[in-house]
Amino acid sequence: MRNLLRAAAGLAIALVLASSSYGQPAVRTKTGPTRKYREQGWRPAKQVNKSREHVLLVLPSEPTAWEMGELRKSGAVLAGYAGPQAVVAAVTPEVIASLSPGIEVYGIDPAGKWSPALDQPEGELTVVVEFYRDVPESAMRHIARAEGLEIGPSRRLAPNHLVVSGPEAGLRRLAEWDEVSYLFPASEELRRGGEETFAYRCETTWAELGGYLQAAVGVGDGWDGPGLGAADIRYFVRNGSARLTQAAVQSELARAMNEWSRWVAVNFQAGSREGDPRQVDFLFARGDHGDGAPFVPGVLAHASYPSPPVPEPVAGDVHFNDDEPWGAPWDFFSVALHELGHAIGLMHSDYPNSVMYRYYSRRTGATAVDIDAARTLYASRTGAPGAPPAPLLVSPSQGSGAARTFQFLFNDTDGMDNIHRIQVMFNPDFESGARCHFVWDYSMSTFFLRRPDGSWMGPHVWESFPGVIGNEYCSVDVNRVVMQKTGTNTFGVIMPISFNESSFAGRKNIWAYATDVAGRVSGWVRMGTWDVPGAQTGPPRVDSVTPSSGAGRLATLTAVFSDPGGASDLGSVQLHIAAGLESRDRCQIAYLPQVNLLFLRAADGVGWLAGRTPGTAGGYSNSRCAVDVGRVTATRFGETLTLVAPLEFNGSFGGGKTIFGLAEDLSGNLSGWRALGSWNVPF
């Protein structure tokens, strides 16, 4: 008999509670430990319903429907499966005292509720919180709010799931609540949320309590029985889809079956009739279709696990919801690949990039996490997964300057969907505390920057971050970062980095590091060297404006300012548009980068209107001009600050105007006003 099924990322299961009649442990979870209730006693730290607590009940064998009914009659409120012979139930002390001596009772430790996939630097996280199925939504929301956490959009989530954001410490406190079952990473689609984004989920059939808990990692031994063997399985397509051609259905199902057969010894052969044993029947259905699990909006498909433990003839069957718009936006192959994973015995993964993640995302093939999980049930077909990910190159690999755009290239032989996290670091020696150290979490679309004290700034969502992030050693213009696949197995990151010449001067080594979703690492690889020049001196400068001439009521001006000590040394920059420098009949704006505020000169030509943050909507005007603040951007890179200001001039401000610029550094040094160009405003 094979060893215990390990978790999807190769993590060992914490504790075997009992032996299953199928050769598998009765309880297999991704984390642990649990505590034996009768021997040690166990009370949860926090509860909404203080009259009951959730415990793990391990039965001598797989319970029959009659035995499940008897459990309910005893007063136990059943809340989810943890294994073929194990259920979680909400019970009172009286219920526990009445249970048969053959039923083992275990308390549930908060440490076992934190997914191994949440292994990122400390900071803000967005997670899916799974509650036990008997917990009402009002209690779920009360618990999240009690810990000061932000609740995300809940459309199309499983009924017992919430998407929650907050600091790691607050999220870990959620695990102390009796009603909480498990926390695992939220995918990019779930984090993005919003009315326009639906989180479509998968539900599995047959499980009487609505399916297995997310913490469980396996059910049964697969179609091959105990050990790592091979399995021959038939398949039969019972009907067609109203939304896909028969050719498309057959082609994509064959593609999905071939993908699993590529990695493990599972062979699919066409069957001749529906309902045969050891056969996956594919069915397109709508609403209530006779299996006890009617389709509702938000469920794309569901599947049954192999036999045993699921009885024939439904074992392994896959049903697709034909009310859904297959093809666009939902990719039929991605869903078929996921459901076939259940049909061969796999459970849901915690890793958002994996095929077996609980919520829908488009996929092109199995990831290392999925392959590792399948190889705990069946013999490997193509040997071990490929080598760990590896940094390939950095360009340029040597040179000097206070700012440069670097391109890093990484490789993963199992495909780039397997990349979990990459790291880039500049420092004089590996142990130095003076470092420019970035972490990019590809699977979560977030990034971090290390502070000088070793703590982390982040995580920040890459696509929505407003601009530059930096510490006292370096900064990155996040808006100009490009992360993209450059081939089937290669992945590139383009990063515009500015170095602080005052605190980070000298030769730096360039290091890179990669981790895949299965936890395999490249180790730190030295990629090159870079020389950061010492700080320059001199006043700030006003460099240019584009366009430098023109006419019209509308003008989007792009002004460039610079400071020899770096753009971070700039205290303010201004644009002054008027007939002459001394005129108070002017359209004048000032930007203060240290506080990220834009100011517009008041109509009297003396005072200033209240500051506004670039990128925020709303009117901002005086009698001469208006600024579209929502479209204003200010970007620092190296020595330069680029200010983009969309302006609209009033007819009363008509005539020929000169565009002047001014810059001031943090020490009060001025560039002096400089004429940059001209603009003619029509009356």
C-alpha positions in Angstrom: 0.0 0.0 0.0 1.4 3.4 -0.9 2.2 6.0 1.6 -0.1 8.8 2.7 -1.2 11.1 0.0 0.9 14.2 0.2 -0.5 17.7 -0.3 -0.6 19.3 -3.7 2.6 21.1 -3.2 4.4 18.0 -1.9 3.8 18.8 1.7 3.4 15.9 4.0 0.0 15.2 5.6 0.2 15.9 9.3 -1.6 13.1 11.0 -3.3 9.7 10.2 -6.4 9.4 12.4 -7.7 6.0 11.3 -7.4 3.5 8.5 -9.9 3.3 5.7 -11.4 0.1 4.3 -10.1 1.3 0.9 -6.5 1.3 2.0 -6.4 5.1 2.5 -6.3 7.0 5.8 -9.8 8.0 6.8 -8.7 11.7 7.2 -6.3 13.4 4.9 -5.8 17.1 5.2 -3.4 19.6 3.8 -2.3 20.8 7.2 -2.6 19.7 10.9 -2.5 18.8 13.6 -5.8 17.9 15.1 -6.2 17.2 18.8 -7.9 14.1 20.2 -11.0 15.6 22.0 -11.6 12.9 24.6 -8.0 12.7 25.8 -6.9 16.3 25.9 -10.1 18.4 25.8 -10.4 21.2 23.4 -12.4 24.4 23.2 -12.2 26.9 20.4 -10.9 30.4 21.3 -13.8 32.2 19.6 -17.4 31.3 18.7 -20.5 32.9 17.4 -22.7 30.0 18.5 -21.4 29.2 21.9 -23.8 26.3 22.5 -22.0 24.1 19.9 -18.5 23.5 18.6 -17.2 21.9 15.5 -15.4 18.6 15.9 -14.0 16.0 13.6 -15.9 12.6 13.8 -13.9 9.6 12.5 -16.2 6.6 12.0 -15.0 2.9 12.0 -16.1 2.6 8.3 -17.7 4.6 5.6 -21.1 5.6 7.0 -24.3 4.4 5.4 -27.3 6.7 4.9 -28.9 5.1 8.0 -25.8 5.8 10.1 -25.8 9.4 8.9 -29.4 9.7 9.8 -28.6 8.4 13.3 -25.9 11.0 13.7 -28.4 13.7 12.9 -31.0 12.2 15.3 -28.3 12.4 18.1 -28.3 16.2 17.6 -25.1 16.5 15.5 -25.3 19.2 12.8 -23.2 17.8 9.9 -21.0 20.4 8.3 -18.8 18.7 5.7 -16.7 15.7 4.7 -13.0 15.4 5.6 -12.6 11.9 4.3 -14.7 8.8 3.3 -15.1 7.9 7.0 -14.8 11.4 8.6 -17.2 14.3 8.9 -17.1 17.6 10.7 -20.1 18.2 12.8 -21.3 20.9 15.2 -22.1 19.2 18.5 -22.9 19.8 22.2 -21.2 18.0 25.1 -24.3 15.9 25.4 -24.1 14.8 21.8 -20.4 13.8 22.3 -21.4 11.8 25.4 -24.0 9.9 23.4 -21.8 8.8 20.5 -20.9 5.2 20.0 -17.5 4.3 21.5 -16.3 3.4 18.0 -16.5 7.0 16.9 -13.3 9.0 17.5 -13.8 12.7 18.3 -11.1 15.3 17.5 -10.9 19.0 18.2 -9.8 21.2 15.3 -6.6 23.2 15.8 -6.4 26.7 14.3 -2.9 25.9 12.9 -4.6 23.4 10.6 -6.8 26.0 9.0 -4.0 28.0 7.2 -3.2 26.9 3.7 0.4 26.0 2.9 -0.1 28.1 -0.3 -0.2 31.3 1.8 3.6 31.3 2.1 4.4 34.8 1.2 6.1 37.7 3.0 4.1 39.3 5.7 1.7 42.1 4.6 -1.7 42.5 3.2 -3.3 39.4 1.8 -6.5 38.5 0.0 -7.8 35.1 0.8 -10.9 32.8 0.4 -12.3 32.0 3.9 -14.2 28.7 3.9 -16.7 28.4 6.7 -18.4 25.1 7.7 -21.5 24.5 5.7 -23.9 25.0 8.7 -22.7 28.6 9.4 -25.1 31.3 8.2 -23.9 34.1 6.0 -24.7 36.7 8.8 -22.3 34.9 11.1 -19.6 34.7 8.4 -19.7 38.4 7.9 -19.8 39.1 11.6 -16.6 37.2 12.1 -14.7 38.9 9.3 -15.8 42.4 10.6 -15.0 41.5 14.2 -11.3 41.1 13.1 -11.3 44.4 11.2 -11.1 42.8 7.7 -12.4 44.0 4.4 -15.0 41.7 2.8 -14.8 41.5 -1.0 -17.6 40.9 -3.6 -19.5 37.7 -3.0 -21.3 37.2 -6.3 -21.0 33.6 -7.6 -18.9 32.4 -4.6 -19.7 29.1 -2.9 -22.4 29.7 -0.2 -19.9 29.1 2.6 -17.0 31.2 1.1 -16.1 34.9 1.6 -13.2 36.8 -0.1 -11.5 38.7 2.7 -8.5 41.1 2.7 -6.3 42.4 5.5 -3.0 42.0 7.3 -1.8 38.5 7.9 -2.1 38.8 11.6 -5.8 39.6 11.3 -6.4 36.8 8.9 -4.7 34.3 11.2 -7.0 35.4 13.9 -9.9 34.2 11.8 -8.6 30.6 12.2 -9.3 30.9 15.9 -13.0 31.1 15.3 -14.8 27.8 15.6 -17.0 28.5 12.6 -14.0 28.9 10.2 -12.9 25.8 8.3 -9.9 26.9 6.2 -8.2 29.9 4.5 -6.5 29.7 1.1 -5.3 32.2 -1.5 -7.8 34.1 -3.6 -7.1 34.1 -7.4 -6.6 37.2 -9.4 -10.2 37.0 -10.7 -11.5 36.8 -7.1 -9.3 39.6 -5.9 -10.4 41.9 -8.7 -14.1 41.4 -7.9 -16.6 43.9 -9.1 -20.0 43.5 -10.8 -18.4 42.7 -14.1 -16.3 39.8 -12.8 -18.0 36.5 -11.9 -16.3 33.8 -9.9 -17.6 30.6 -11.3 -17.2 27.6 -9.1 -17.1 23.8 -9.4 -19.2 21.5 -7.2 -18.7 17.8 -7.0 -21.7 15.4 -6.9 -22.5 12.5 -4.6 -21.2 13.9 -1.4 -24.3 14.1 0.8 -23.0 17.2 2.7 -22.3 19.2 -0.4 -18.8 18.0 -1.0 -15.5 17.7 0.7 -13.9 20.5 2.8 -11.1 22.5 1.1 -8.6 21.2 3.6 -9.1 17.6 2.4 -6.6 16.3 -0.2 -7.9 13.0 -1.4 -10.7 10.4 -1.5 -10.1 6.8 -2.2 -7.2 5.2 -4.1 -8.2 6.1 -7.7 -9.3 3.7 -10.4 -6.2 1.5 -10.0 -6.8 0.7 -6.3 -4.1 0.8 -3.6 -0.6 1.5 -4.8 0.7 3.5 -7.8 -0.6 1.5 -10.7 -2.3 2.0 -14.1 -6.0 2.3 -14.9 -8.0 1.7 -18.0 -11.2 3.8 -18.1 -13.9 4.0 -20.7 -15.8 7.2 -21.6 -19.1 7.8 -23.2 -20.6 11.1 -24.4 -24.3 10.8 -23.6 -25.6 13.9 -25.5 -24.5 17.1 -27.2 -24.4 20.7 -26.2 -26.8 23.4 -27.4 -23.9 25.8 -27.5 -21.0 23.7 -28.9 -20.7 21.6 -32.0 -20.3 17.9 -31.5 -16.9 18.0 -33.2 -15.8 20.7 -30.7 -17.0 18.7 -27.7 -15.3 15.5 -28.9 -12.1 17.3 -29.7 -11.8 19.2 -26.4 -12.7 16.2 -24.3 -10.1 14.1 -26.1 -7.6 16.9 -25.5 -8.4 17.0 -21.8 -8.2 13.2 -21.4 -4.9 13.2 -23.3 -3.5 15.8 -21.0 -4.0 13.7 -17.8 -2.8 10.5 -19.7 0.3 12.4 -20.7 1.5 12.6 -17.0 0.0 9.5 -15.3 -0.9 5.9 -16.3 -4.6 6.5 -16.9 -5.8 5.3 -20.3 -9.2 6.4 -21.7 -11.0 4.3 -24.3 -14.3 5.0 -25.9 -17.3 3.0 -24.5 -20.3 1.8 -26.3 -23.2 2.6 -24.0 -24.0 4.8 -21.0 -23.8 3.6 -17.4 -21.2 0.9 -17.7 -18.9 0.5 -14.7 -15.4 2.0 -14.7 -16.6 4.6 -17.2 -16.8 8.4 -17.3 -20.1 9.4 -18.7 -20.2 13.0 -20.0 -23.6 14.8 -19.9 -24.8 18.3 -20.8 -27.7 19.2 -18.6 -29.7 22.1 -17.2 -31.2 22.8 -13.8 -32.4 19.6 -12.0 -31.1 16.7 -14.1 -31.7 13.8 -11.7 -28.4 13.4 -9.8 -29.5 15.3 -6.6 -27.2 18.2 -7.5 -29.3 20.6 -9.8 -27.3 23.2 -11.6 -27.7 26.8 -10.4 -26.2 30.0 -11.9 -22.5 30.1 -11.0 -21.8 26.3 -11.3 -20.2 25.5 -14.6 -20.0 21.7 -14.1 -19.6 19.0 -11.5 -18.1 15.5 -11.3 -18.1 12.4 -9.2 -15.0 10.7 -7.8 -13.9 7.2 -8.7 -15.3 3.9 -7.3 -14.7 3.3 -4.5 -15.9 5.3 -2.6 -18.5 6.6 -5.0 -20.8 3.8 -6.1 -21.3 2.7 -9.7 -22.8 3.6 -12.1 -22.3 7.3 -11.3 -18.6 7.1 -10.2 -16.4 9.3 -12.4 -19.3 10.9 -14.3 -19.0 14.5 -15.5 -21.9 16.9 -16.0 -21.7 20.3 -17.8 -24.2 23.1 -17.2 -25.6 23.8 -20.7 -27.2 27.0 -19.6 -23.7 28.6 -19.5 -22.2 30.3 -22.6 -19.5 27.8 -23.6 -16.8 29.1 -25.8 -17.1 32.7 -24.7 -16.3 33.6 -22.0 -16.0 30.1 -20.5 -13.3 27.9 -22.1 -14.7 24.3 -22.4 -11.3 22.7 -22.4 -10.3 24.3 -19.1 -13.5 23.2 -17.4 -13.3 19.6 -18.8 -9.7 19.3 -17.7 -10.7 20.3 -14.1 -13.7 18.0 -13.9 -11.7 15.1 -15.3 -9.2 15.7 -12.5 -12.1 15.0 -10.1 -13.1 12.0 -12.2 -9.7 10.4 -11.7 -9.7 11.2 -7.9 -8.2 14.6 -7.5 -9.6 17.2 -5.1 -9.5 21.0 -5.2 -6.1 22.7 -5.0 -5.2 25.8 -3.0 -3.0 27.2 -5.7 -4.7 29.8 -8.0 -2.6 28.9 -11.1 -3.4 25.1 -10.9 -6.0 23.3 -13.0 -7.7 22.0 -9.8 -8.2 25.4 -8.1 -11.7 25.8 -6.8 -12.7 28.7 -9.1 -12.7 29.0 -12.8 -9.7 30.3 -14.8 -8.6 29.6 -18.3 -5.9 26.9 -18.5 -3.8 25.3 -21.2 -2.6 22.2 -19.3 -1.8 20.6 -16.0 0.7 22.4 -13.7 3.3 20.8 -11.5 0.9 20.9 -8.6 -1.7 19.0 -10.5 0.8 16.5 -11.8 2.2 15.8 -8.4 -1.3 15.3 -7.0 -2.1 12.8 -9.8 1.1 10.9 -9.2 0.1 10.1 -5.6 -2.7 8.0 -7.1 -1.2 6.6 -10.3 2.1 5.6 -11.8 4.1 8.3 -13.5 4.0 8.1 -17.3 6.8 10.5 -18.2 9.1 10.5 -15.2 9.4 13.2 -12.6 8.3 16.7 -13.4 11.0 18.9 -14.9 13.8 20.7 -13.2 13.2 23.6 -10.8 12.6 27.0 -12.4 15.8 28.9 -13.2 16.9 32.5 -13.9 18.4 32.6 -17.4 19.8 36.1 -17.9 19.6 39.8 -17.0 20.1 42.5 -19.6 22.2 44.5 -19.2 24.3 42.2 -17.1 26.8 45.0 -16.3 27.1 48.7 -16.6 26.6 51.8 -14.5 24.0 54.5 -13.9 21.5 55.9 -11.4 18.6 54.5 -13.4 18.2 51.7 -15.9 15.5 49.5 -17.3 16.5 45.8 -16.7 15.1 42.7 -18.3 15.1 39.5 -16.4 14.4 36.1 -18.1 13.3 33.0 -16.2 12.7 29.4 -17.4 10.5 26.5 -16.2 10.5 23.2 -18.1 7.0 22.5 -16.9 5.7 25.6 -18.4 5.4 29.2 -17.2 2.0 28.6 -15.5 4.1 26.8 -12.9 6.0 29.9 -11.9 4.9 31.0 -8.4 7.3 33.8 -7.4 10.4 35.5 -8.7 12.9 37.7 -6.7 15.4 40.2 -7.9 18.0 41.7 -5.6 20.9 44.2 -6.0 23.4 44.4 -3.1 27.2 44.7 -2.6 27.4 41.2 -1.1 24.7 38.6 -0.4 24.5 39.2 3.4 24.5 43.0 3.2 21.5 44.7 4.7 21.8 47.5 2.1 19.8 45.9 -0.6 17.3 46.7 -3.4 15.1 43.6 -3.1 11.9 43.0 -5.0 9.5 40.0 -4.9 7.0 39.5 -7.7 4.3 36.9 -7.0 3.3 35.8 -10.5 0.5 33.5 -9.4 -1.2 36.2 -7.2 -0.2 39.3 -9.4 1.2 41.0 -6.4 4.7 42.4 -5.5 6.7 43.4 -2.5 9.7 45.6 -1.8 12.0 44.9 1.2 12.5 47.7 3.7 15.9 48.5 5.1 14.9 46.8 8.4 14.1 43.6 6.6 10.3 43.9 6.7 8.2 44.1 3.5 6.2 46.8 1.8 3.2 44.9 0.3 1.7 42.9 -1.1 0.5 45.4 -3.7 -1.6 44.4 -6.7 0.6 45.0 -9.6 -2.0 46.1 -12.2 -3.7 48.6 -9.9 -0.7 50.1 -8.2 -0.7 53.9 -8.8 3.0 54.6 -9.6 6.4 54.4 -8.0 7.4 52.3 -5.0 10.7 52.8 -3.3 12.8 52.7 -0.2 16.0 54.6 0.7 18.0 52.5 -1.7 16.0 52.2 -4.9 12.6 52.6 -6.5 10.6 51.0 -9.4 8.1 52.6 -11.7 5.4 50.0 -11.4 3.3 51.5 -14.2 6.2 50.7 -16.6 6.8 47.1 -15.4 6.1 44.5 -18.0 5.6 40.8 -17.0 5.0 38.4 -19.9 5.5 35.0 -21.3 8.2 35.0 -23.9 7.8 31.4 -24.9 6.2 28.1 -23.7 8.7 27.8 -20.9 10.2 31.2 -20.6 9.0 34.3 -18.7 10.3 37.9 -18.9 10.1 40.8 -16.4 11.0 44.3 -17.5 11.7 46.6 -14.6 12.6 50.3 -14.7 14.8 50.8 -11.5 16.2 54.0 -10.0 19.0 53.8 -7.4 19.6 56.4 -4.7 23.1 57.7 -5.4 23.5 59.1 -1.9 22.8 55.9 0.1 23.4 53.1 -2.4 26.5 54.2 -4.4 29.1 51.6 -5.5 29.3 48.2 -7.2 26.2 45.9 -6.7 25.8 42.3 -7.5 22.6 41.4 -9.4 20.8 38.3 -8.0 17.7 36.4 -9.1 15.6 33.6 -7.6 12.6 31.6 -8.7 10.0 29.4 -7.0 7.4 27.2 -8.7 3.9 26.3 -7.5 5.2 23.0 -6.2 7.7 24.7 -4.0 10.8 23.9 -6.0 13.4 26.7 -6.0 16.3 27.8 -8.1 18.3 29.2 -5.2 19.9 32.6 -5.6 21.8 33.0 -8.9 24.3 35.8 -9.4 23.4 37.3 -12.8 25.8 40.3 -13.2 27.0 43.6 -11.6 25.9 47.2 -11.7 27.8 50.3 -10.6 25.7 53.0 -8.9 27.4 56.4 -9.2 27.8 58.7 -6.2 25.4 61.5 -5.6 25.7 64.5 -7.9 25.3 68.1 -6.8 23.6 71.2 -8.3 20.2 72.8 -8.5 17.2 71.1 -10.1 16.5 71.7 -13.8 13.5 72.3 -16.0 14.2 70.3 -19.1 11.3 70.4 -21.6 7.6 70.5 -22.4 5.8 68.6 -25.1 4.3 70.0 -27.3 6.4 73.1 -27.1 3.9 75.1 -29.3 0.4 74.9 -30.5 -3.1 76.3 -30.4 -6.5 75.4 -29.0 -8.7 75.3 -26.0 -7.4 71.8 -25.1 -3.7 71.0 -24.4 -2.1 68.0 -22.7 1.3 69.1 -21.7 4.1 66.7 -20.8 6.8 68.5 -18.7 10.1 67.0 -17.7 12.0 68.1 -14.6 15.3 66.7 -13.2 17.5 66.8 -10.2 21.2 65.8 -10.0 20.5 64.2 -6.7 17.7 62.1 -8.1 14.0 62.7 -8.7 13.3 61.9 -5.1 15.1 65.1 -4.1 12.5 67.3 -5.9 10.2 69.1 -3.6 7.9 70.9 -6.1 7.6 71.5 -9.8 5.4 74.2 -11.5 4.0 75.1 -14.9 3.0 78.8 -15.4 1.0 79.7 -18.6 0.5 83.4 -19.2 1.3 86.3 -21.5 4.3 87.1 -19.3 6.0 85.7 -16.2 4.8 88.6 -14.0 1.1 88.4 -15.2 -1.5 87.4 -12.6 -3.8 86.5 -15.5 -2.4 83.0 -15.5 -3.1 79.3 -15.5 -0.6 77.9 -13.0 -0.3 74.5 -11.5 2.2 73.1 -8.9 2.9 69.5 -8.1 4.4 68.3 -4.8 5.8 64.8 -5.3 6.6 64.2 -1.6 2.8 64.3 -0.8 1.5 63.5 -4.3 -0.7 66.6 -4.5 -1.5 68.9 -7.3 -2.4 72.6 -6.8 -4.1 75.1 -9.1 -3.5 78.9 -8.7 -6.7 80.6 -7.5 -8.6 83.1 -9.7 -7.0 86.1 -7.9 -3.6 85.0 -9.1 -2.2 84.9 -5.5 -3.6 82.0 -3.5 -3.9 78.3 -4.3 -6.9 76.1 -4.4 -7.0 73.0 -2.1 -4.7 70.3 -3.3 -6.0 67.3 -5.3 -4.4 63.8 -5.7 -3.6 62.9 -9.3 -5.8 60.2 -10.7 -8.9 61.2 -8.7 -12.1 62.3 -10.5 -13.9 65.6 -10.1 -13.7 69.2 -11.4 -10.7 71.4 -10.7 -10.8 74.8 -12.3 -10.6 78.6 -12.0 -11.7 81.4 -14.4 -8.7 80.8 -16.7 -8.4 77.0 -17.0 -9.4 73.6 -15.8 -7.3 70.5 -15.0 -8.5 67.0 -15.7 -7.0 65.7 -12.4 -8.2 62.1 -13.1 -5.8 62.0 -16.1 -2.8 63.8 -14.4 0.2 61.5 -13.9 3.6 62.1 -12.3 6.3 59.6 -12.9 9.8 59.6 -11.3 12.6 57.7 -12.9 16.3 58.2 -12.0 16.9 61.9 -12.0 13.7 62.9 -13.9 10.1 63.6 -13.0 7.6 63.7 -15.8 4.4 65.5 -15.2 1.5 65.0 -17.7 -1.2 67.7 -17.3 -4.4 67.7 -19.4 -5.7 71.3 -19.5 -8.7 73.1 -20.9 -8.5 76.9 -21.3 -11.4 79.3 -21.1 -12.2 81.7 -24.0 -11.7 84.7 -21.6 -8.1 83.6 -21.3 -7.6 83.9 -25.0 -4.4 85.2 -26.7 -0.8 84.2 -27.1 0.7 82.6 -24.0 4.2 81.5 -22.9 4.7 78.2 -21.0 7.2 78.6 -18.1 8.6 75.9 -15.8 10.1 75.9 -12.3 11.6 73.2 -10.1 12.7 73.3 -6.4 14.5 70.7 -4.5 14.0 69.6 -0.8 16.8 72.0 0.3 15.1 75.0 -1.3 17.4 75.3 -4.3 15.6 76.6 -7.4 16.0 76.1 -11.1 14.7 79.5 -11.9 11.8 80.1 -14.2 12.5 78.9 -17.7 10.5 79.6 -20.9 9.7 76.2 -22.4 7.3 77.0 -25.3 4.2 78.9 -26.5 0.5 78.3 -26.8 -2.3 80.3 -28.5 -5.6 80.1 -26.8 -8.6 81.1 -29.1 -11.1 83.7 -27.8 
